[in-house]
Structures are given as structure tokens and as C-alpha cells.
Amino acid sequence: MNVSLRQLRAFLAVARLQHFRRAAESLHLTQPAISRHIADLEAELDVRLFDRNTREVVPTEAGRYLQGAVERVLDELEGVLAHVHSESERRRGKVRVASVPTLSAGLMPASIAACARDYPQLTVQLHDQSQTLVLDSVRSGEVDFGLAIEPADRESFDTETILHDPFVLVCRADHPFAALAEVPWKKLKGQPLVLLDQTSGSRRLIDRQLAALRIDPDVAQQAGHTLTAFRMVEAGLGVSITPQLSLPAAGALVARPLVPVVQRAVTLIRRRHRSLSPLAALVWERIRDTAATLAPAPDTRRKITPR
């Protein structure tokens, strides 16, 4: 049986309005087109659906039965199609995410790739910014949410910590630290350090740990990006402390665990008491899922997570 949706819609319009011309106008079709749809439907079903005369068009008994059945079916079909359409629209659009540089490089590429794979019509616009600017962008609503190091003023945001990222020491292969399996923080006393500057969310945690150990750091150089810091270490200007996620895949430098283990809390943040849009919530979930795959292997050494 070959019955089309257009034929059924034409049939319902005629049955409800009991007039071919008015039915044609309601569907934005010509009257001959409506007549043809009805004739084709009657031929396909091999039954007369309307009694016609010059004054009115009245459904036959078969027509009245078909009208009731088709109305129920089309109402359900329209509900299904509307649901599918809304799901499609839910995955179409742009989500703006602010992220600190080490996470923009270490976590966001895989997260954006996962979104592109699962939601091809979704665009993730990354704002690669310092910790301070990430927090400001979230507060102002310039972005949908941010990915940062756990902010000192947590009360200003709704947050979800998705990963604990340990700090490691980075040095040249010919440095004495390279021969050690792990480097105690106390050995950094008197060492020239190349650190990220104060705009970095990690710097606050590093300074706090050095102060807790009563180490007056010898900061030889400060940099805005880890790549710059690594190049300075390569040039022999000192050693660096950096999050594990920021380490390059390969290079001339070596990394050694610092003990006791100090971790930074990688945190998703959004404006306080503001719900995410459905689209932004999808990206938030993908970043969380990606972080779970990048979590460092469990370490039995004593851990410190600065607050």
C-alpha cells in the first residue's frame, strides 16, 4: 500500500472543513491538487471517503473512521518529529569556554575533538586566557563557563573539580636533579627557578608550598607561558616547577616528581546560581569525561592539595 503523508493531510483538511477550496487554502495548495490527493487516496484504499454534491462534502462512514484514526496517528507523529527536532537544535550552536593556558593545551584539544565527533553541528570557541581573565570572563558572562585552577574565592562561583594535577620539577638532562627518581621540595632552596608569573593560577599554589617549607625562592625568571619557561630551562637559566599536564610530549628536558606531592585542583567554574544552557552542559560533560581519561596514575606518596 502506497499512501503518502500529503494525501493524509489533504484528507484531514477536507474532512474537517468539508470543503475542497477551503481545504486547499488551509494547506496553501491549489484545489485541483487537493482533489488529486483525495482521488489517489481513495484509489489506493479502494473505498469512497466522501459523499460530494454541489453544496457540501461529507465523509462517508469509512471516511469518518479514517479521520479519527489518522488524527490520532498524525498527532503522535508530530510529537515525535517535534522531539527529534528539539534534540537536533539542542546540539546546534556555539559554546564559549575560557581556559587557562596549561589546560588549553593539556585538556581542551581532546575535549573539543570529542565534541566535534559526537556533535558535528556544535562549535566550541576556546578563550585561552590567564587565570585572572578566566575568572573575569565567567563573572561577566562573556563565556558560558571556564576551566581553571580552583579559585581562591570559590564562593563567587559554582564549581566542579574534575582532576587533580600534580606539580613536577623540570630540568635539563645534565642537571644533578635529573639523576634522582624524585626531588624533595626542600632541595629547591638556593636553586634558580623559572616560574610562571602571578597571573597563573598555579603560581599561587607553588608560592604557598615554598612558603610552608620556609623556602625563600630564587626566582631567576618569570614567564607567561610554560613553553617560554621550558625554553629558559633549556638555556640553563634554572629549573622549573610545572603541572604534569603542561609537560610536552617529547623534548630535551626531563621531569621528576616533587615530594611531598602537591596537586592543583583542575576545576570547571560557572557563574554562581546560574544554570548552564543545554548546549553548554553537553560541553561541560565532555570536558569532565576527557579529564577522567587523563587523570595521573595513583601515587602512594603523601599528597598535598593546596586550598
N, C-alpha and C positions, 0 to 999 in steps of 0.2 A: 504494500500500500504506500502510495507516494502523496502524502498530504503535507503541505508547507505551512510554516508559521504565518506567512502573509495571508494565505487562504483562511486560516482560522481567525485571524484578527479581522479580516473583512467580514466574515460570517458573524462574529460577535457584534460588530458595529451595526450591521443591518438588523440583526435580531433585537438589539437594544433600541434603536431609533425607528425601526420598522419603516425605513425609507432609504432608497438607494442613493439619492442625491445627497441627503444629509449625511449618510454614512461615508460617502466619498469625500465630502468636505471635511469631516472629522479626521479622516486619515490622510488628508492632503493628496488624494488620488482623483482621477477622473471617474465619472460614472461608468463609462464602458469598462474601465479596469476593474471596478468593483463587481460589475455583472459577470465579467470573465472569471474572476476568482470564485464566485459563488457557483457558476456553471461547472467549472473544473472540479470543485469540491463535491458537488452533487454527483458528477460523473464518476469520480473516484470511489465515493461511498455507495454509489448505485441506489440512491434514495433521494426523494424530494424533500428539501429542507424548508421551503417557504411556499405558502399559497399567495399568489400575486393577483391583483386586479388593478384597475386604473387609480384606485383611491388609497390602497394600503398594501403592505407586505406583512404577512402574519406567519410566524413559524409554525410548521406542522408539528405533530406530536413528536416525530423523530427530531425535528429542529429544536423543540423545547428541551428535550432530553440532552441533545448535544450541547446546547447553550449552557445548561447548568454544569455539565461535566467539564467543558472547555474553560469556563470561567474559573473553576477551582484549579485546574491544571495550570493555566496561564498565570494566575496569581502566585502559585507556588514557584513557577519557573522564574517570574520576575523577581521574587525574593531571592532565589538562588543566584541569579545574574547580578543583582544589586550587591549581594555579599561578595561575590567574586570580584566585582569592580572595585569595591571599597578596599579589599585586600590588595589589589593591584596598586591603587592610589596610595595606600599606606606605605608602599615600598618605592615610591617615586618621589624624588625631590633632592634637596641638599641639606646636609648636616654639617655645621661648623664646629670644629674641635680645636681648642687651644692646648698645646702640649709643650713641656719644657724640652730643650734640645736633646738631652740624652735619651729621653723616651720617644721623641720624634724619630730618632734614628734607630733605637733599640727595640721598640714595641709597635709603633704606629704603622710602619710599612706592611708588616704581616697582617695587622688588623684591617687596614684599608683593602689589602688584597682579598681577605676573607669576605668583606662586604661586597666587593666587586664581583666575586664569584657567586655569592648567594643572592645578591640583589643588584642585578645589572643596571637597573634604572635609578639606583641610588648613587649620589655623589657625596663623598666625604671631603670637605675642604679643610685642610690642616693649616693651623696658625702656629708656626714654630716660634716660640717666644720664651723669654726668661720667666722664672718662677713668678716674679712680681707682676709682670704683664699678663701672665696666665690668670692669676687671681683677679686682676683688674678687669680683664675681658669677661670673666664669668660674672663678676659682680654687676657689670654694666649691661649684661645681656648681649654683648657683641657676638658671643659664641653660644652655642647650645649647652656645652659643658666643657670641662677641662680635664687634663691628665697632668698631674703634678706630683711633687713630693708633699707628703702630708703637711698642710699649712699649720703654722703656729696658732692661728686663730680659727680653729675648727668650728667654733660656734657660729661663724659667719656663713658656713656652707653646709649643705647636705653632702656627706662623703661616703665613699666605699673603698676601703683598702683592698687592692686586688693582688698585691705582690710585695714581698719583702726582698729587697735587693742589697746584698752585702757590699761593703766597700773593700777594695783591694789596693795593693800597692803596685805601681807601675814603675819599672826602672829599665835601664839598658842591660843588655846581656852580660856586659863586663863589670857591672856594679856588684859589690860584695853581697847585696841583698839577693841577687839572682841565684846564689848558691844555697839559699835557705829554702826549706819546704814551706815555711810560713814566717811572717815577720811580726814580732810584737810591736804594738803601737809605741811602746817606750823607747824603742830603738830609733824612732824618728827625731828624738831630741838632738838638736845640733845639725840635722840634715837640711840642706837647702831644698825647699819644697816648691813645686809648681802646682798651684791650686786654681780651681775655678774662682771667679770673683764673687762678690757679695750678692750679685743678682741671681746666683744659682741657689736652688732650694737645698742642694747637697752641702753647700759651704757652711751653712748654719750648723748642720749636724757634725761636720768634721771639726769645726772650731769648738763645739761643745765637748766632743770627746777629748780633744787635745787639752782643753782647759780642765776637764775632770782628772786627767793624768798629770796635771801641773806641768805641761809642756808648753814653753813659750816658743811658738813655731817660727822658724826662719823661712819666711815666705820670700823666695827669690824672685818669683814671677807670678802674676795672676793673669788668667785668660778668660775670655767669654765663652769659649767652646772647647770641648775636650780634644778635638783634633789639633787645635793650637797648642794646648798643654802637652800633648803627646810629642809634637814636633820639637818643643822646647826640651823635653826629656831626652829625645834622640840627640839633640845638640849638646847634651851634657850639662844643662843648666840646673839639674836637680832631679828629684824623684817626685812622683805624683800620687795622690790618693783619688781614686775614682770609683764610681759604682760599677759593679760587674757587668751590667747591661750595656755600659758605654764602651766596653773593650772592642777593638777592631777584630775582625775575623783572623787576620794574619798581620805580621809586621816585624820590625826589628826589635821591638820591646818585649819584655816578659812581665807577667803579672804574678803576684804572690799574695795568698790570703793574709789578711791582717788579723791578729788575735789580741784581745778577745774580739769575736765577730761583732761588728757594728753594722746594722742594716738601716736602710732608708725605706719608709713605707710609701710605695707607689699607690697613688690614690686618685680615683675618679671623683670629681667635685662638680656640683651644680649649685645654683642659687638656692639659698635657704627657703624651704617651704614652697618651692616651685616645681611642679611636675614636668617631666620631660614629654615632648611630643612622642607619638608612637614611633615615628621615624628615628628620632634621636635615641629612643630606648633600644631600638634594634642595634644601633652602632655601639652604644654603651655595653650591651650584652656581648657583642663580638669582641670588643677590646678586653673585656673580662675573660672570655673564653681563650683568647690568644695569650693573655698573661699566664693563664694556668699551664699552658704548654711550655712557657719559657721560665717557669719557676726554677731557681737553682736547686741542685740536688741537696737533700737533707744533710746538715752538718752537725756533728755531735759536739763540737766545741761550744763553749759558752757564748751566747748571743746577747747583744745589747741593741735594743731598738730605741733610739732617742725619741723623746717626747717633747 
